[in-house]
Amino acid sequence: MKKESNKKTESENNESAGMMNEADCLFCSLKHVSTAYALWNEFQTNPAYQLEFVMALGELRAAELHLVSKHPDECYLVRELRLAIEQGAHAFDAFREVLMVIAEKAEIFD
């Protein structure tokens, strides 16, 4: 009879240490970009909501941090989006494009 091993897999060790795997990074960045879109949309609806604009920028930066090491192309897209809205661009389509690129990379529609 074979004894079961008490050794954890690398994935289990990473999980218990609070480390994220590649899919986690994509899902977290997707949540941050989605939140940024909602905040930015509030600002577009009412320019008096300046705090929402600043918070949207912060959410996009957080998404970049989740992507920078393993998903540099997606990180670049998020960065370009952040820079565009910092300069006042109306980025409804750009937000949707970035969200779809990350969602497809995360394979959430499969």
Order of alpha helices (4+ residues) and beta strands (2+ residues): alpha-alpha-alpha-alpha-alpha
